[in-house]
């Protein structure tokens, strides 16, 4: 029996080959691998650090510009589309895929590390505490999410708006056109697979250290590589089971569970800690972050030459977020169809950032207060010696420490399962050519391979080398992301031109003479047609009218065709150089909200639907009904929309060639 598959061979097989080679390199020669990747990373930090800083600044400025501009009104999908997920599910999945596990690992550790060794202040002072929170906010705030937003917005826009595959290659379509389906596109997608695989695998490897530390704290489980490999196997199996459930059940439900547990833990720590001081700190930390954001965005310590600090922190984070952006961006795009660009960017930039700021304040400021004012030097020693155990040592400072550690451990595990699950979904999407309905075995293959990669590298000691490689590999994708911004801007300009042409251009065929009286028009306005009436209108009025339009255009040498479906029709004039002209009519059902007297009883008994025949153009539904039009009126509407289409083509592609007549 043949096993059904849905793979893009150039991406699938080249990805598997390169992953195998790199894993063997890291496993067999971990010392040499670490040396090679460290040298590469150091070169990037010294010679290309300015490009990382400038690139991330451009990403942030670009997405804010798009958000506040007229482009923000454009939908990620046809004009009539609606979001696939509720706000709660959407935000939960953003949070879990983006950096949920990072908050668990660094929520205590990073603020304390900056407090103990700040770049610009005296260690362990009030100023050091203030700077520690500003720096932490800076590394985990809107800059990180702007990086994800660039990739996610590009993929979602070109996939849902222009019907291209949900793949990184699609973002380059405005620049290279159909060549995205050739070697350049394969290379971009393969690179995205490698970044996703090693990003998720190294996170599994390092994160499992925290799970092992938690189990050691709670149950006395020994801390060693064999226990950690066993944990990776367990997490991979759970992720595989989740894969069977798919996106809507598996990842969605786990993400909602993650968010619920995270909010619970956050509230408990806030109530057990210095609550009022934490709320005050949150407000002040946020204000300090916003007041310093421009200076920190462009700060390279060019005059002080603190290369070790900026290379070990800011550049490391920027490289890490960029290397993760194909994974997180693809996943965010996958769950964001139907939202406007403005709604999307507000959700992606500010909602997770706000939660992150509150999380870092509650955990970071509580930890710093314990060290600074309550003599908890053991916490500072734990952070300095082993970051993976810092969270559990922090809980020793709290009541109910065992319960809190148990909740945190569960949260770490579910975050890792979500990361593995969503990572396998994304890699499967990348290697199957964007097929959302690929066979389940492919997602299982990638979920298990993530566990294998993490286990092999953990045993061989090569995880650090691969983390360094992932960060160093961010530079090429940084260039791709800059091209994404340019291509997206060009496409948005053209899209807005099309929308404004349809909405505002005054045409010469706005009305047509008919024999419909005003009394008959009132009958149309107050009626609630049935489905049979709508189908009758399509068959008896709309189709004959559009057939006449086809004949008229074809007689003029313009190729036109009419496609008939069960409850809709599409009139198409093909254009090889631009988008086709499409005039579609589709039957849509709605609930009756204003019944006339004769319909009240029927509505009360549940017969509450009526039907409209709405116009759909190439870029989506126009939300107006032609039910009740005569053939002449339908023809007039087609000609009107075609004139607007020609006006759009004129504005977008014509060039004035003559001289002004005096």
N, C-alpha and C positions, 0 to 999 in steps of 0.2 A: 504494500500500500504506500502510495506516495504521500509524503508529508507536505502539507500545504505551507507555502512560504510567501512572504511579500518583502523582498529585500532589494536594495539597490546595490548590485554586486561591486562596483568600484569603491563605494564607501564602506560597505559591510566587510569585505575581505581585506581591504587595505587597513581598516581600523583594527581588525583582529590581529593581523600580522604585526602592525606597529606596536600594539599593546603588548603582545607576546615578547617582542624583541626588547622593549623597554623594561618589562618586568624581569626578564632573564638577566638583563644588564644590571639592574638594581639588586637582584637576588644573588647572582654569582659573584659580581665584583662591586659590593656595596661601597667600599672605601673609594675605589676609583670613580664610581658614579657620583658619590658625594663631592669628590674633588672637582670633577668636570662641571657639575651643575653649580657648585659654589663659585668657581671662577667665572662662569657665564653670568651668574647673578650679580657678582661684584662688578663686572664690566658694565652691565646694564645700569646699576646704581650710580656708578661714577660718570658714565658717559651719556646715559639716556634718561637719567632721573628727571631732568627738566621736561622731557617729553611726556613722562607719566603724569607729572603735576599739571602741565599745560593741557594735556588731553582730557583729564578728568574735569578740569575747570571748564573746558569747552562743552563737555557732555552736560554738565549741570546748567550752564547758561543756555544751551540749546533746548533742553527739555522744558525749562522755565519759559523761554520765549514761545515755544509751541503751545504750552499750556495756556498762556494769557493772550495769545493771538487769536485771530479769527479761525485758525486751523483747529483750535480746540473744539469747535462745534461738529467737526467731521466724526462720523461713527466708525468704529472698528468692525465693519460689516456693511451690508446694504443699509440705505437710509431708514428702512422700516424694521431693522433687526432689534431684538431685545436681548438683555444679558442672559447668559446661560445659567448663571449662579446668583444666589442671593448675596447681599453685601456680607453677611456673616460668613458664609462658606468661602466667598472670594477672598476676604481679608485673612481668614484662617489659613488658606492655602498659600497666599503670598508670604505670610509670616513664617510658616513651617518650611517652605522651600528656600526662602531667602537667607535667613541667618538665625533661625530659632536655636539650633544647637550651639552656635557661637556664643549666644547670650548665656547659656548654661556654663560653658567652659570659661568664658572671660568676664562674666558679670561681676565677680569678686576680684579676679586676678588682675585685670588690666588697670582699673583705678588704683589699686594698691601698689602695683609696680610703678606707675607714674608718680604716685605719692612718695615712694621710697627713692626714686631716681628720676626726677623731672629734668627736662632739658634746659629750662630757663629760670628755675627757682632753687632756693636752698631746700634740700631734702627734709621731709617730715616737718614742714611748717604749714601755717594756714594758707599761705600763697601756693605752696606745693599742692595742697588739697584742692584749691580752686582750679589750678592749672590741670591737675589730674583729670578732673571731670570734664573740663573743656576739651582736652585732647581726646578723651574717650568718646565724647559726643561727636567730635570731628571725624574720628575713624569709623564710627558706626551710624552716622547720620545720613543726611540726604545725598551726600556725595556717593556713598555706596549704592543707594537706591537709584540715583541718576544713571550710574553705569548699567545697572540691570534694566532700567527703563528704556535706554537707547535701543538695546537689543530687542527687548520685549515689544516695544512700540513698533519698531521696524517690521518684525516678523508678523505681528498681529495685523498691522495695516495692510501689508502686501498680500497676506494670506486671505484675510476675510473681506478686504475691500476690492482686491484685484484678482482674487481666486488663484494665486500662486501657491506652491507648496509651503507648508509651515516649516521652513528650513532657513538657516542663515544665508544660504546662497540667494534666496529670493530678495533680500534687502539690497542686493547689488543690481537688480534688474534695470533701474533707470540709468545705470552707468554702462553696463555691458550687454543688456538685452538678452536675447535667446542664448547667449554663450553661458548663462548660468547653468544650463543643462549639460555643459561640457566639462572638460578637465578642471577649469577654474572653480566651478561650482562643487565638483567632487572634492577638491582640495579643501575648500572652505568648510564643508560639512565634516570631512574627516578630521580636520583640526578641532572642530567643535566636539566631536566624539571623544577625542583624546583628552581634551580639557575636562569634559564632564566625567569621564571614567576615572582619571587620576584625581580629580577634585573630590569626587564622592569616595573613592577608595582610600585616599589618604585621610579624609575626615573619619571614615569608619575606623581606620587604624588608630589614629590619635584619640578619637572619641571613646573608643573602647577602653582606653587607659582610664578614663574617668569612670566608666561603668565598673571596671575592675576595682578601682579605688573605693567606690561606693559599696560594693559587695564586701570588700575587705573590712571596711568600717562597720558595716551592719552585721555581717555574718562570719567574719574572719576568713573569708575565701582568700587563698594565697594570691599574691600579685606575681604572675609570671606569664611568659609568652603563650604557654599551652592553654591556660585559662582564657587568655585574650582571644586566641584563635577559636576556641569553643564559643565564646560570646559572639564573634563575628559570624560563625556558622549559624548560631541561633537567630541572630538578627536577620541574616540573609534568608533563612527559612520563613520567618514571619513576613518579611518583605515579599517573598515569593507567593505566600498565601494571599497577601493583600493584592498582588498583581492579578490574581484570578478574578478579584472583584472589580477591577477596572478603575478608571478615574473617578466616576461618580460615586462609587461606594467605598472603595478601598482608601484612596488618598484623601478624598473629601472627608470621610468620617474620622480617619486618623488625625487629619489636620484640625478638625473641630475639637477632637479630644485633646490634642496638644494645646490649643489655645485656651480651652477651659482649665486644664491643669496649670498652665502658666499663669493665668489670671488668679487662680486660687492661691498658688504659691506666692505670687506678688503681694496680694492683699494680706496674707498671713504675716509675711515678713514686715510689711509696712506697719501693721497693727502691733506686732511684737517689738519692733524697733522704735526709735524716737520719731513718732508719726509726724508731729507738727514740724519738727526740724527737717524731716525728709521732704515734706511738701514745700517748705520754704526753700530748701536746697534745689528742688526740681525747678521752681520758678526762676531762681537765680542762675542755676546752671544753664537753663535754656536761654536766658537773656545774655549770659556771657558768651555762649556759643554763637548766637546770632550777631552779637556786636563784634566778634573777632573773625567772622566767617570769611570775609574777603582776604584779610591778611594771612590766615592759615591756609586758605585755598591755594595761594601762590607762593607760600613760604618754602624755600629750598635751603635755608640757612647758608646762602651763598657767601655771606660775609663772615659768619662764625665757623663755617666748614665743619658742621657736625654730621659728617657722612655716616658714621656708625649708627647714630640715633635715627636719622631719617630713613636710612636704608633698612634698619631693623624694625621700624614701625610704619611710618606713613607709606613709603614706597612698597613695603611688604604687603600692607593692606590693599593698596591700589592695585598692585599686581595680582593679588589673590582674588579680589572682586572681579577684575577683568577676566581672569582665567576661568572663573565660575560663571561669567555672564552668558555663555552659550547655553549652559544648563538651566540656570534660573530664568534667563530671558525667554527661552523656549517654553518652559513650564508656565510662566506668567502669561505669555501670549496664548497658550493653550486654553487657559481658563478665563480669558477676558473678552471673548467675542460679544459684540452687541453694545459695549459701552462707548460713550463719546471719548475722544482723545483727552479732553479736559478732565472728565470724570476719572478716566484711567490714570492719568498722571497725578492727580490729587491723591487718589488711593494708593498708588505705588510709592510716591515720594514721601507723603506726610503722615499717613496713618501708621505704617510700620515704624517710621522714625520716631513718632511721638511715643509709641509704646516702648520702643527701645530706650529712649531717653528716660522714661519713668522707671524702667527696669534697672538701667545702669545707676540711676540715682538711688533707688531703694537698696540695691545690693552693694554698690560701690561706696556710697556715703555712709551706710551702716558699718561696713568693714573699716573704712578710714576712721570713723568716730570711735570704734572699738580699739583701734591701735593708738590713736592720738589721745583719747581722753579716758580710756578704761584699762590701759595697760595690757592689751591683748597682743603682746609681742609674738606669741606663738603663731598667730595668724600671719604676721609679716614673715616669719621664718618659713611657714608652710608655702606661702606664695613664692618665696625666693627659691625654695628647694624643689617643689613639685606642684606645678600648676593644676594637674589633674585632681589633686586631693584638696585643693584650696576651698572649694565649695562646701565640702563636708566638714572641714575644720571650722569654717565660718558658722555652720549650724551649731557647733558646740557652744558657741557664744549665746545661743538662743534657747528658750524653753522648748520642750517637745522636740529635741534635736533628732532623735531616732525617727519620729514620724516625718519630720521635714526632709530628712535624708532619704526616706523611703519614697516620698512623693517626687523628690528631685530625681531619684534614680529611675523611677517609672517614666518621668518626663524625658530624661536623656534617651532612654531606650526608644520611646515612641517617636522622638525627633529623628533618631537614626533610622528607624524603620521607614519613616516618611521620606527622608532624604534618599535612601536606597531605592524605595518604591518609585518615587517621582524621577529619580535619576535613570532607572531602567526604562521608564516610559519615554523619557526624552531621548535616550540613546536609541531605543527601538524606532522612534519617530524619525530620527536623523538617518538611520541606516536602512529604513524601508521606503525612502523617498517621500516622506510626509504622509504615509498611509495611516490614518487613525484607527483602522480596523484590521491591523496586522494580526496574524495568529498569536495566541497567547504564549506559545512556546518561545517565541523570539524575546518577549519581555522577560520570561523566566530565565532564558539563556543569559541575558545581560545582568539580571539581578544576581544570579549565581556567580557570574564572572567577576562582578564587583567584589564579592566576598572572597573569591579565590585570589584576586590581585592583592587585596588588603592583607590576607593571611600570609601569602608568600613573602610579601615585602616586610611584614611585621617580624616574621621569623628570621629573615635575612638581615634585618636592621637597615633596610633600604628605604623606609618610608620618608625619612627626612630628605633624602636625595630626590625623591619624586615630588615632594612638596616644593623644594627649591626649583625643580624643573618646571613645575606648573606655573610658579611665579615668573620665572624667566621667560617662559613661553607666552606671557601676556603681551609682550611688546608687538609681535606680529599681529595679534588680534586687535590691539589698540589701533593699528593702522586701518584694519578692516572696519572697526567701529567708526572711525572718522569718515571713511567712505560711506558708511551707512547713514550718517547724519546728512551728508551732502545729497545722497540719493533720495532720502526721505523728504528733505526740504524741496527738492525738485518735484517729486510726486505730489506732495501736499499743495504746492503752488498750482499745479495743473488741475488737481482735484477741485480746489476752491474755485478756480476759474470756470470749471464745468458747472459747479453748483450755482454760482452767481449768474452765469449765463442763462441757465434754465429759469432761475427765480426772478431775475430783474430785467431781462431783455424784452423790450416792447416789439412785438412782431406785427406783421401786416395782416395776419389771419387770426385775429382774436375772436371773431364772431362769424356766424354764418346765418343766412336767412332760412328760416324753417317755418312750417305751418303749425308749430306748437303754440297754443294760446297760453296766456298767463294762468288761466284756470287749470289747464292740464299740468302746468309746471308745479302748481301747488299740490296737485294730486301726487306727483312724484316725491315732493319734499316731505309730506306727512305719512307716506306709506312705509311699510316695513316688508320688503319683498322676501319671498321664500326662496329656498335653494332652487326649486324647479323654475321659478320665475327668472332667477339669475342665469341658470343654464339656458333657458329659452332666449334670453337677451343675447347671450354669447352666440347661440346658433343662428338666430333669426335676424339679428341686427349687426353685431360686432364683426362676425366672420365675413358676411357678405361685404361689409364696408371695407374691411382690411384686404379682402381679395381684390376689390376695385383699386385700392391703393397700390397693391402689388402690380396689377396690370398697368396702371398709369406710370409707375416708376420704371418698370421694365421696358415699356414702350419708349421711354426717354433715354434708354441705355444705362439706367441705374439698376444694378442687380438687387432685387428684393425677393424675400421669401416669407411665407407664413407658416409657422409651426403650430400644430394643434395638439393639445393635451386634454386630459379628462376635464379639468375645471379651470383651464387657462389657455391663452393663446399668445404667441409672440411674433410680432412683425419685425423683421431684421433686414437692415441694409448693411452689407459687409463693407469693411474698410480695412485694407491690408496695413496701412501705416498708422492708424489710430484705432481707438476703441470703436466697435460697431455701434451703429444706431439701433437701439432696441426700444420698441414700443410694445409693452406687454399689458394684457388685461387678465386679472386674476380674481377669482371669486373668494371673498373672505367673510367669515361669520363673525357676528358681534351680538352682544346681549342687548335686548331692548331695555332702554332706561327711561324712555318717555312715551309709553303706549298711549294710543288714542283710545277713545271710550270703548270702541268695539273690540279692542285687544286686551283690555284689563283682565277679563276672566281667563283668557288663554294664557297670559303671562303668569297669573296666579297659579295656574295648573302646571307650570313648568315649560310651556311653549314660548320661550323667551328669546329665541334667536332670530335675527334677520340677516340678510346677505347684501353685500355691496360688490360691485365690479370695479376694482380699483386699478389705476394706472401704475405700471412699473417700468421705469427706464433702466438703462444699463447699470446705473449706480444705485438702484434700489427703488422702493415704493415711494410714490408721491402723495399718498394719503388723500386723494380725491376720487370721487365716485362718478362713473359715467352711466350708471344704471338709469334708464329713462331717456338717454340721448337717442336722437334719430341717426340714421346712417350718415346723413350730411354733417351732423354735429361730431360724430366719431371721426369722420374724415377730416373735418376742420381741426380737430384736436391733434390728429396725427401730423398734419402739415405744420401746425403751430410748433409742436415739439421738434419736428425735423428742422424747422427754421432756426430754433434756438440751438440745436445741435450744430448746424452750420456756423452760427455765430460763435460758438465755442471754438470750433476748428479755426475760424478766422483769427480769433484773439490769441490762440495758443501757438499757431504755427505759421501765420502769414508774415511776410516782410514787405514793407513799402518799397517799391522799386522805381517809382516815377518822381518827377519834380513837382513841387507845389505850383498850381496854376494861379497866375497873378492876373 
